[in-house]
Amino acid sequence: MEYEYVSPDGASYVLYRDETTEVPNAFYLVDARSGARRLIPSAQAPDTKWQFVLDYASEGVYLGAPGDGMAPPVPGLWLLDPKTGGIRLIDGSHVWVKVAVGAAWSIEPFAPGAASYKVYRLDLRSGQVATWYETKTAIRPLSPTPEGGLLFVYGEVGSIHMAVLTEPNVYLPLNVPSDLKLGNARLARPGVWLSLTDGIALYTKTEGVRVMASSAGYVPGGFGYYDAAGGCW
């Protein structure tokens, strides 16, 4: 179960695109204690534009449309109320791809080869959108940080570079191996866990990026990487 599908208190979680549910691939909210499932019809309405669950926060489930297969990205951030099942648009100015720590993030445009790329931050409390960074290098977001910034990466395998935005226009490069075999990233205590094809690493503000464990790498019939599950200490 992905961490962004689980409520902060662990009492409920989202079940989505599951072929075994009563309505296959529909959107359900599940009570973690009893296992009772509640279908959310509004999530599958004909005019629905969202594609993915971005975060299950205390105020509800954030939904976004960063692109799904052949479906193009769609500007918008939506919030589903777990009590009523209602969905409302929070902001439609950008394609929001990451949500955590009271903010949503967007990097536009999406395709490489653009003249420049901008990082936008949406304050979920005030609704204000701010431009945090602009660069001529194609970058992609990894994860929000516990301090409210954004961890991102650029370059290809063999020349990977990583950096963190701590506030508007404050860019801090991080010391990482150029051949870092990076998979996904998860925001979980005490920082951001980075899944590698040959292990797992941890980013924290005080110590930067450290490889915490190594594996044998790729294995026949599967992969050899670690993934973070919940908070770690």
C-alpha positions in Angstrom: 0.0 0.0 0.0 1.5 3.3 -1.1 2.0 5.8 1.7 0.0 8.5 -0.1 -3.1 6.3 -0.1 -3.2 6.0 3.7 -4.7 8.6 6.0 -2.3 10.3 8.5 -3.9 8.5 11.5 -3.9 5.1 9.7 -7.6 4.7 10.2 -8.5 4.5 6.5 -7.0 4.2 3.1 -7.8 4.5 -0.6 -8.3 1.5 -2.8 -8.1 2.5 -6.5 -7.6 0.6 -9.7 -8.0 -2.7 -8.0 -9.4 -5.4 -10.3 -10.7 -7.4 -7.3 -13.1 -4.7 -6.0 -16.9 -5.0 -6.5 -16.7 -2.3 -9.2 -13.3 -3.1 -10.8 -10.8 -0.2 -10.9 -13.2 2.1 -9.0 -12.3 4.4 -6.1 -13.0 3.1 -2.6 -12.3 4.3 0.9 -11.6 1.4 3.2 -11.9 1.3 7.0 -8.5 -0.1 8.1 -10.0 -1.7 11.3 -13.0 -3.5 9.8 -12.0 -3.7 6.2 -15.4 -2.2 5.1 -15.2 -0.6 1.7 -17.2 2.5 0.6 -17.5 3.3 -3.1 -17.0 6.9 -4.0 -19.1 7.4 -7.2 -18.1 11.0 -7.7 -14.5 9.9 -8.3 -15.6 8.2 -11.5 -18.0 10.8 -12.8 -18.0 11.3 -16.6 -16.4 14.7 -16.5 -13.6 13.6 -14.1 -10.2 14.9 -15.1 -8.0 13.6 -12.3 -5.8 10.6 -12.8 -3.8 9.8 -9.6 -4.0 10.0 -5.8 -1.3 12.4 -4.7 -1.7 12.5 -1.0 -4.2 11.5 1.8 -3.9 14.4 4.2 -5.9 15.3 7.3 -8.1 17.6 5.2 -8.9 15.0 2.6 -7.5 13.1 -0.4 -5.6 15.2 -2.9 -6.0 14.2 -6.6 -4.0 15.3 -9.6 -3.5 14.6 -13.3 0.2 14.5 -14.1 -0.3 12.3 -17.2 -1.4 8.7 -17.4 -0.2 6.5 -20.3 -1.5 8.1 -23.4 -3.6 10.6 -21.4 -1.8 14.0 -21.4 -1.2 16.0 -18.2 -4.1 18.2 -17.1 -3.8 21.3 -15.0 -5.6 21.0 -11.7 -5.5 19.9 -8.0 -8.6 18.4 -6.5 -9.6 17.5 -2.9 -11.9 14.7 -2.1 -13.8 14.9 1.2 -13.7 11.5 2.9 -16.9 12.2 4.8 -19.1 13.3 2.0 -17.3 11.9 -1.0 -17.5 15.3 -2.7 -14.7 16.5 -4.9 -13.8 20.2 -5.5 -11.1 21.9 -7.5 -8.4 23.5 -5.4 -6.4 25.1 -8.2 -6.4 24.8 -12.0 -3.4 26.9 -12.9 -0.7 24.2 -13.2 -0.2 20.4 -13.4 0.4 19.6 -9.8 2.5 16.4 -9.3 3.6 16.3 -5.6 1.7 17.2 -2.4 3.0 17.2 1.1 3.8 19.4 4.1 1.1 21.9 3.2 2.2 22.5 -0.4 1.7 21.2 -3.9 4.5 21.3 -6.6 4.6 21.6 -10.3 7.6 21.7 -12.8 6.6 23.0 -16.2 6.9 22.4 -19.1 7.1 18.6 -19.0 9.0 17.6 -22.1 12.8 18.0 -22.5 14.2 20.5 -25.0 12.3 23.6 -23.6 14.1 26.9 -23.3 13.5 27.0 -19.6 11.7 25.2 -16.8 9.9 26.7 -13.8 9.1 25.3 -10.4 5.8 26.4 -8.9 4.6 26.0 -5.3 1.0 26.2 -4.2 0.4 27.0 -0.6 -2.5 24.9 0.4 -3.5 27.1 3.3 -3.6 30.4 1.5 -4.1 29.2 -2.1 -1.2 31.4 -3.3 0.9 30.2 -6.2 4.6 31.3 -6.3 7.4 30.7 -8.7 10.2 29.1 -6.7 12.9 28.5 -9.3 13.7 28.8 -13.0 16.4 26.9 -14.9 17.4 26.0 -18.4 18.1 22.4 -17.3 15.4 19.7 -17.6 14.6 18.7 -14.0 12.1 16.3 -12.4 10.7 16.3 -8.9 11.5 13.6 -6.5 9.7 14.5 -3.3 8.8 17.3 -1.0 11.1 17.6 2.1 10.0 17.6 5.7 11.1 21.2 5.9 8.7 22.3 3.1 11.2 22.4 0.2 11.5 20.2 -2.9 14.0 17.5 -3.7 14.7 17.1 -7.5 17.0 15.4 -9.9 18.4 15.9 -13.3 20.8 14.1 -15.7 20.8 10.5 -17.0 22.2 7.3 -15.4 25.9 7.8 -15.1 25.6 11.6 -14.6 22.9 12.0 -12.0 22.7 15.3 -10.1 20.4 16.0 -7.2 19.5 19.2 -5.4 17.0 20.7 -3.0 15.1 23.9 -3.1 14.8 25.2 0.5 13.1 28.5 -0.4 12.4 30.7 -3.5 15.6 30.7 -5.7 17.7 29.0 -3.0 19.2 25.9 -4.8 21.4 23.6 -2.8 23.3 20.9 -4.8 23.7 17.6 -3.0 26.7 15.3 -3.1 25.6 12.0 -4.7 27.4 9.4 -6.7 27.1 10.1 -10.4 26.0 6.5 -11.1 23.3 6.6 -8.4 20.7 4.0 -9.6 17.7 5.9 -8.5 14.1 4.6 -8.5 11.4 6.5 -6.6 11.4 8.6 -3.5 9.2 8.6 -0.3 8.7 11.3 2.3 8.9 9.4 5.6 10.7 10.0 8.9 13.3 11.2 9.3 13.6 12.6 5.7 13.2 11.4 2.1 13.9 7.7 1.4 15.4 7.1 -2.1 14.9 3.6 -3.6 17.9 2.4 -5.6 18.1 -0.6 -7.9 21.0 -1.8 -5.6 19.9 -0.5 -2.2 18.3 2.4 -0.4 19.5 5.9 0.5 18.2 8.6 2.8 18.1 12.4 2.4 18.0 14.6 5.5 18.7 18.3 5.9 21.6 17.8 8.3 23.4 14.9 6.5 22.5 15.2 2.9 22.2 11.9 1.0 23.5 8.7 2.6 23.3 5.1 1.3 21.7 3.2 4.2 21.8 -0.3 2.8 22.9 -2.2 -0.3 21.6 -5.2 -2.1 22.8 -7.4 -4.9 21.2 -5.2 -7.5 19.0 -6.8 -10.2 18.1 -10.4 -9.7 16.6 -13.0 -12.1 12.9 -12.6 -12.4 12.7 -9.4 -10.4 14.5 -6.4 -9.0 16.9 -6.0 -6.1 16.0 -2.7 -4.7 14.7 -1.7 -1.3 11.6 0.5 -0.7 10.7 2.5 2.4 7.5 1.4 4.1 6.2 4.0 6.6 8.3 6.0 9.0 11.7 4.7 9.8 14.0 5.6 12.7 
